[in-house]
């Protein structure tokens, strides 16, 4: 073996290990903030109901055993070992699972076109495995049954709604629990002052969001490291001083003994125990920012042992101080280090809250990209770090809701009941989607998928039932929040899909328009016109209305369709698909622009420059730049009507979808035509670029049912009237915009 090559190999391995360790360190402040602050309130919430401590220590040991095995089974076995492997080209979360399913079978309702994904590279796990008979039957069932696809979409939206609801409860629960620790040392502090301090912290937290996490992100990981070291160190101290026998509680025997003695009260206490895994879903949801190995290494090597030691230490203290159950976490802290630990705890709760708020911004951005959420303003807070965004409207709504929860409930027990229900609901949705992933994407047997669902799903349903029993005592809050969010998302998706269906059904065939052009006396004015629509073939209804009433449009017209695909990111080389319409002297083009749900949209100027550059490349390459395989199956109608041998040489056959898939040899006779088209494009660009889009009003038809009229005319109309307009969302300058008013009757 060459010593030099061996040294280079060692250097590359060391760089890889160094990068993984650095990512694992950074993940502590982003991924594990919520999970790491759970010890503050788990024991207090568990014993807040009908479960009471007696003289024996079996109750404490039983709850500790429940916490230990819940941490081991759900975050460690389910997420770290299994769910992290179900990534969507490196992305995680509920939408990533749905995206993975949509690309492996025609069960998606959010994707614009299933065939539009065909040319996008797919590195998903298990995509090359042989399709089993069960997998084929399951795919066939979903493809034939639209009702099943609607149910699946609603399940995905429900899980997403619960995560957004979690964004209201996490800051409220964590900050209020931390601030209540002050009352241990200041017992006469009035409750109103505690609520006021918690409200000020929340106000400051949300007021700083517009700076972006990259400004304060360097503080996150050190705070969480110090926090976990503190609680694990306090745990070791309490174990040695108060009850070393607490180690025996890790045996599952204590779980059995706990339920045998506590009975129904023990089952009810599970609503508090489940709080020990709050934030576990973040390990999968934030996968796109880190690597599988870094997240697994951080949890197994640091977070998991620190949390276990913290819970063991608190249980050891409680076994000897049963009277200190209220605020047991703070009472278990030694006197000399109380205030430093309290300050670190408060900072840690802010970090945990920041992590969920940033995750909510990311989720809303994905929903908006896939037309499942009203258009909101998205601000990219970092030009170097992809994915760090800020949404002003959502930020202030979350702030108001958090303050309302803190001031309204004023009690961590009631908030904890709501918190647990939101957390376990999201986990159960992930379990259900994993069943489909195992069968349809990984192509494993249905027996293996059933074992996964039965093992983890039954445990989560047990926790879910315990949380449901506390609906009357605060558990109703996440249900109300998630139902409202689900209603908004469903109505927006329904209204948007109906609007798009109307455009597809009422579009004008391009060949008919070209044939009628001379009869209409259309005048071509200087400049480039970008006509935005949702159709990928023919003319949108709004453009037909425009040329009918005002028969003139720009010398160069480009019909632009922006699609959001069920993939995380679309490679830059596959983003623009350009085709030509009609003979060269018509100067009509169509451009299909494709984005993934995690892609950052360019600002309007960069988008305009890239679009025109792609058209130039298309012309320079003999109208052969677009890739046929990328457009195959997409209903497009580029037309070349040969009027001469030169035009005939550049003709795109309709049998190929209008876009050639292979490079053709362009004869010298074509050079003059290409140069003329490039000259026309350059002159048109110098004359200016204008934008055209429809200013639509969507109304239900007179024959529609009352429910549809209510949904479309009132709810969807209200949402459209109060969200950002399409032109604003696309960054189109108002001075260059032509809006065509159209009423769509659906």
N, C-alpha and C positions, 0 to 999 in steps of 0.2 A: 504493500500500500504506500502511496506517495505521502511522505510526511507533510508536505505542503498542503495537499488536498485534505489530509486529516485535520490539519490545523484550521483550515478554512471551515471545515464541517463543524468543528468544535465551536468556532466563533459564531457561526450561523445559529447553532443550537443555543448558545449562550444568549444571543440577541433575542431569539424566540422566547426563551424562558424569562428574560428580563422584561420583554414586552407583556407577556402574560401576567407576570407579577405586578407590573405597573397597572394594567387594566383591572386586576383583582383588587388592588388598593383603591383605585378610583371608583370601583363599583360599590364600595362600602358606603360612600356618601350619597349615591344616587339610588341604588337598588334596595339597600337594606335599612334605610332610615326608618321606615314604618315598622318593619319587623323588629327592629332593635329596641324601640321604645315601649313595646308591649309589657315588659315586666312592671311598669309603673302602675298598671291598673288591672292586671289579670286576676290576681288573688282577691282583690277587693270586689271586683265584679262577680267572681264565682260565688262568694259567700254573701252576696247582697240579697239573695232571694230567701227561699224557705230553708236552705241548707244552713245549719248552725253547727258551731264547734262544740264538742263536749270535752270531757276531761281527757279522753284517749287521743292519741296522736294519729290514729288510723285515718281520720278524715283528711288531715293535712297531707299525709303520705299518699293517700288515694288520689287527691287532686294533683299532687306533684307527679305521680305516675301517669295520670291522664295527660298532663301538659307535656311530659317527656315523650310519650308515645305519639301524641298528636304532632309534635314537632318532628319526630322521626318519620312518621308515615306520610304526612302531607308535604311539607317542604322538601324533606330529604329524598324519600323514595319516589313520590309522585312527580315533583317538579324537577329536582336535580337529576335524577336517574332517567326518567322517562319523558316528561313533557318537553324538556329543553331540546330533545331530539326532533321535535315536530316543528322545526323552524321553517319559515317561508323565505328561502334565500337569505338567511341570517336575521330575519325579523321575527318577532314574537308577539303574542297577544291574541285576543279573540278574533280580531279582523285578519290576523295572519293565518289562523287556522281556517277561517272561512275562505280566504284567498286561495289557500292550498287546495281546498276541496273544489273550488270553482274551476281551477285550471286542470284538474284531473277528471272532471266530469261536468256535464252541462247542467249543473244544478244552481248556478248563480243567477240572481236577479239584479245585482248591482252592476255587473259588467256590461259595457255597451255592446260588445260583440265577443262571443266566445272565440271566433276565428281570429280576432285581432290580436290574441295572445300567441298565435302559433309561432311567430318569428322571434319572440322574446326568449332569451336564454333562461333556462330553468335548471337550477342546481339543487332542487328540493330533494330531501332525503327520501329514498325509496321510489323515486320516479321510474327507475329502470327495472324494477322487480316485475316478475311475471304476474299477469292479472289472473286472479283466482276466479272460480265459478261464482263464489259468494260475492266477491267484489263486483263482478259483471252484473249480477242480478240486482245488487243494491244500486248501482249506477243507473241501470235501466229503469228501476222503480222511480228514482228521483227525476230522471229525464222525462218520463211519461206523465208524472203526477205533478202538476203545477201547485196543487195544494200543499204537497210535502215541501216544495221549495219555499213557499211562503212561510210555512211553519218554521223551517230552518232559519230563514232570514229574521223572523220575529224573535227566535231564541238568541240569535247573535246580537240583535239590537237590544234585547233584554239584558244580556250580559254586559253590553257596553253601557247601558243606562245605569246598571248597578255600580259600575266602576265610577261613572260620573257622580252618582250619589255618594259613593265612598269619598270623593273629593270634598264633599261638604262635611262629612262626619269625622274624617281623620284630623284635620286641623282643630276642630272643635274639641274632640275627645282628648287629643294628646296635649294641647296647650292648657286646657282647663285642668286636666289631671296633674300636670306639672306645677301649675300655679297653686293648686290646692295644697301642695306640700308646705307652703309657707305657714299654714295654720297649725302645723305641728310645733313650730317654734314660736309662733305668734298666735296663741289660742284665742285671744280676744279680737282678732281681726274680723271685722264684719264681712258677711258673705258678699255684700254689694261691692266692697272694695276688691275682693278677689275676682268678681265678675268684671269689674272695671279694668283691672290689670290684664286679665286674659283678653279683653276686647281691644285694649291698646296694642298688645302684642300681635293680635290678628290684623289689626289695621296696618301696623307697620309691615307685617309680612306681605300683605297684598299690595301695599303701596310701593314696595320695592320690586315688584314683578316686572315692571316695564324696563328695568335695567338688564334683565336677562340673567340666567343662571351662570353664564360664563364670567360675570363680574365677581360673583361671590362663591363660585363653585369650588375654588381652591380651598375654601374653609370646610367644605362638607366632609370630606374623608377624614381629616385630622380630628374633627369634633366627634365623629362616630367611632374612630379608633380609641380616643380617650374615654368616650362613654362606655364602650364595651369592656375596656380594660378596668374601668372603675367598678362596674356592676359585677364583673367576674371576680375582681379582687375582694369586693365586699362580700360576695357569695362565699369565697373560700374562707374568709375571716369568720363569717357566721356559722359555717359548717364546723369548723374546728372549735369554736367557742361554745356553741349552744347544743349542737346535736350531730355528732359524726355519723350516727346510725341512719341519717337521712339518705345515705347512699343506697341503702337497701330498698328504698321506695322506687327505684328504677325498675324493679321487678314487676312484670305484668300481673302478678298475684294481687298486688294492692289495688289494681283497677277492678278486678273481680270482687275483691272483698269490699271495696267502696260501694259498688252498686248493690251488693248483697245487703249491706247495712243501711244505706241511704235510700234505696228504692227509687220512688218517683222523684223525690227531692234531688237525688243524684243526677237523674236525667235532666231535670230543670237546670241544674248547675252547668250543664254543657254549654249553655248560651254565654257563660263567662269564660269557660275554658277555651272556646274557639277563638277568643281574642288573642291567644298566644301566636296565631298564625296570620294575623293581619299583616298585609304586605307581602305575603308569600307569592301572590300572583305577579308582583313586580319583577321577580326573578325571570319570568318568562316574557312579560310585557316589555321590559327594558333590554331585551336581548340584542336588539339592533345596535345599541351603543357600545356593546362589549362582545366578548367571545364566550362560547360555551365553557371552555376550560377555565377562564378567569372567574366567571360567576360560580362555577362549581367549587373551584379552589377557595374562593373567599368564604363561601358558606361552610364547607366541610372543615376547612382549616382554621377558621377564626370565629365566624358568627355563631355557628351551632354550638361549639363547646362553651363559648362565653355566655350564651343564653341559658344553657343547661346549668352552668355553675350559678348564675344569678337566681334562677328559680329554686335551685336546691338550697342556696343560702337563705332565701326568704322563707322557705318552708321550715328550715331548721330554726330560725328565729321564732316563727309563729308557733312551733310545737312547744315552746317554752313561754310564750307571751300571747296567749289566746285573746287576752283583753285588748291587744293592739291591732286587731284585725282591720279596723278602719284606717286607711292610709298606711297599710302595713309596709309598703315598699320604703317609704321615708322613715318610718319608725325603726326599720331594721338597719339604717345607716348609722355607723358609730358617731358619737357626739362631736368628735374633733373634726371630722371632715364633712359634716352635714351641709354647710353652706356652699363649699366648692362643688359637691356632688349635685346640689340643687341647681346651681348655675349651669353646670354641664348638662343636667337633665332638661332644663328649659331650652338651651341651645339645641340639644338633640331633637326635641319635639319640633322646633322650627325647621330643622333639616328634614325630618320625616314629613312634615307638612309640605315643605317645598317640593319634595320628590313627587308627591301625589298631585300637586297642582301642575307641575310641569308635564306629568303623564296625562292629565286631563286635557291640557292644551294640545298635546300630540294626538290624542284620541279624537278630539273635535276636528282637528285638521284632516284626519283620515276620513271621518264621516262626511265632512264637507266635500272632500275630493271625490267621494263616491256618491254624492248627491243624496245623502241621508241626513243632512243637517242644513238649516238655512245659512245663507252666505254671511260670513262674519269676517272682520278684518284680521288678517294674520300678519304679524310683524316678526321678521327674522332678526333676532337680537345678536346674532354672531355671524360674521362673514367667513370665519374659519371653521367653526364647528357646525356640521350639518344637523338639522333637527331641533335646534334651540329656538323656540318661537314663543311669542306672547300674543294673546288674544284679549284685547281690552274689554270687550263686552262680557265675555265669559269670566274674566278676572273679577269684575265688579259684581256680577251676579253671584259668584261664589262667595265673595266677601260679605255681601248682604245676608246670604243664607247662613253662613257660618256664625255671624253675629246674632242672627235670629235664633239659631239653635242654642248658642251659649246663654243668651239672655232669657230665652223662653224656657228651656229645660232647667238650667242652673244646677244640674245634677249629672255627674258622670255615670251613674248607674243607668239612668234612662237613655243617655246617649250611647252607652255601651251596648244596651239591648238592640238599638237600631244599628249600631256599628257591626255587630256580629252577624246580623241577618244579611246585610249588604255583602260582607266578605264571603260568607259561605255560599251565597247565591252565585257569585261570579265563579267560584271554584267548581260548583256543580255544573255550570254551563260548560266550562272547560273540559270536564270529565265526559260530558255527553258528546261534545265535538271530537274528543279524542277517540271515541268509539268509531266514528266515521273515518277518522284519519288512519287508524290501525287497519281497517278493512279496505278502504277505497284508495288510500295513498300508499301505505306500506304494504298493502296486499297480503296481509296476514289472515289467518283463519278467524272466523267469527267467534270461535270458542275462546281464543286468546283475547279478543276485544271484550267479550262478555266477562271474562275473569277480571280484566282491568276495571270495567264499570261496576261490577258487583262488589269488588273489594273496596275501591275508593268511593264509589257512589253511595254504597250503603252507609259507610262511615259519615260521609258528608250529609246524607239525608237525615241521619240521626242527629247531627248538630243542627241541621236546618229545622227539624221538628221542634227541637228545644228552643230555638230562637223564635219560631212562630208562636210558641206558647206565651211569649212576652210581647206580642203585638200590641196589646192594650196598654203596656207600660213602656212606651217609647218605640217599640218595634215597628209601628205603623209608618214612621217617618221615611225609611228607605223605600217602602212600598209606594208611598205617595209620590216621592221624588222620582223613582224609576218609572212609574206609570206615566207621569207628566212628560218626562223626557222621551219615553218610548212612544207616546202619543204624538209628540212633535216630530220625531224622526220618521215615524211611519207615515204621517200625513204629508210631510214634505216629500218623501220618496214616492208616495202614491201620486201626488199632484204633479211632480216633475216627470214621472213616467207617463202619465196621461198626456201631458203637454208634448212630450217627445213623440208619443204615438200619433197625436194629431198631425204633427209636422211630417212624419213619415207617410201617413195616409193621404195627405193633401199636397205633397210635393209635386213639382212639375218635371216631367222628363226632360233631360237636357237636350236631346235631339229634337224634341218638339219646339223647345225654346229657340234653338239655333235656326230651325226652319222658319219660324215666325219672325225672326229678327229683322229682315229687310222690310216686311210689311208693317212693322211697328214704327219704323223710322227712328230707331234708337241712335242717339248721338253719343260719341265717345269723347269724353273730356280728358284733359291731361291729368296725369297722376296715377297712383296705385290705389286701388280700392280693396280693402280687406273685408270680406263679407263673412261674418260669423254666423254659424248655424249649428244645429245638432244633427243634420242629415249628412250622410257620406255619399249620396248620389242624388242627382237631380237638383232642382232649385227649391229652397225653402219658401213657404207661403209668403213670408214678409218681403222677399226679393221680387217675387212675382207681382205683388201689390205695388211695390215701388216703381218697377219699370212700366207697369200698366198706366199708372197715374203720372209718372214723370219719366218719359222714355229717354233716359240718359244715364250712363255710368262711366266709370273711369276707363282710360285707355288700356290699362292692365288691371284685370280683376282676378283676385285670388279668393276662392271660397275656402274658408278655414273652419275646420271642425276639431274641437278639443275634446279628447276622450280620456277618461280616467280608467285605467285597467286594474284588474285584481292581481297586481304584482306590486311588490314594494317599490322597485325602481326600474325605469326603462333606460337602457343604455343610450347615451347621446347619439350614437350612430343610427339608432332605430327610432328616434323621437319624431322626426319629420319624414313623412311619406308624401312625395310630390308626384302629381300626374298632370297631364295636359288635356284640355277639353277643346275639341274642334281643330280646325286648321291652324297653322302657326299665326296667320295674320289676325286671328280672333283675340290672341293674347289672353286666353282664359286658362286658369290653373285651379287645381284643387289640392289642398294640403291638409293631410290628416296629422294632427299633433297629439302624441300619446304621452301620458304621464302615469307614473305609478302612484300609489296612495301615500308613499313616503317621499316623493320627489319634491324638491323645492322649485316653485315656479319662478321663472325669470321675470324681472321687471319688464315693463312694456317696451322700453327702448331696446334692451338686449334681445327680447323675443322678436321684435320687428327686424333687427339686423340679422339674426339667425335665419328667420323665415325667408327673407329676400336672398340671403346667401345660398340657401338650399335650392331656391328656384334657379339661381344662376348656375349652380353645379348641375342641376337637372338639365338645363339647356346645353351647357358645355359638353356633357356626356351623351349628347345625341338623344335627349329625352328618355334616357334609359337608366337614370340614377335610382329610381325607386325600385324596391325589391318586390318581385311578384309574390314570393312566399309570404311576405309580410302583409300583403293585402288580399291574398287569396281567400275567398269566402266572404270578404267584405263587399257589400253591395255598392260599387262605385261605377260610374258611367262615363269615363273619359272617352271622348270621341274624336277620331281624326277622319275628316272627310277628304279623301285625296282629290286634289284639283289639278295636280301635275305630277310628273315623275318624281320631282324633288319632294313634293308633299307626300307622295306615296311612299317614298323611302323612309319617311319619318312617321308613317302611320302606325298607331298602336292598335292591335287587333282587339275587338271586343271579346273574343273568346278567351283572352288572357286577363280579363278583368281590367284592361286598359293600361296595365303597367308591365313592361317587359322584365323578365327575370334574369336575362343573360345580356352581357355586353354585345352589341352589334357593331360591325364595321361600318363606320360612317364615311361615305364617299366624299371626294373633294367637292362634288356638286352641292353637298349639304352645307358646306362651310358658310356660304353666303347667307343661307337662310338662318343658320344659328347666329351668325354675327349680327344680322338684322334684328333678331329677337332680343339679343343681349343689348344692342343699342337702344331698342325701344324700352327695355326694362330700366336701363340706366337713366334715360331721359325722363321716364315716368317717375322714377324715384326722386330725381332732382325737382320735379314739379310738386312733390309732396305726397304724403300717405294719408288717406282717409279711412275711417272705419264705419262699417254699417252693421247694425244688429236690430233685432226686433224689440220693441217695447210692448210686450204682450200682456193681455188681460185674459185670464183663464176663467171661464164660467161653465157651469154645468148646463147641459141641454134641458129644454123644457120637459122632456119625457123622462128625465132622470128621477130617481127616488129621492125622498126627502133627506135621507142620510147622505147620499152623494152630494146633493145641493148644499147641505150644511158643511160637509167636509171641504168641498172645492170652493164654494162661494164665500164662506165665512172664515173657516179656519185657515185654509191654504191661502186665501186672499189676504187675510190679516198678516200671515207670515211673510208673504211676498212683499206686502206693502211696508213692512217694518224691518226688513233685512237689507243688506247692501245690494245695490243694483248690479246687474252683471257687468256693465261697463266699468264700474268702480272696482269690482272684484278683479277684473282683468287688467286694471291699471291703464285704461284707455283715456287719453286726454279729452276732456269735454269739448274743446275747441275743434277737434278733428272728428267728432262723432256725428253720424247720421242715424237717428233712431226712427224706425218705421212702426207706427202704431197698428197693432193687429189684435183682434179678439179671437181667441181660440175657444170653440165650443166643444167640450169633451163629454 
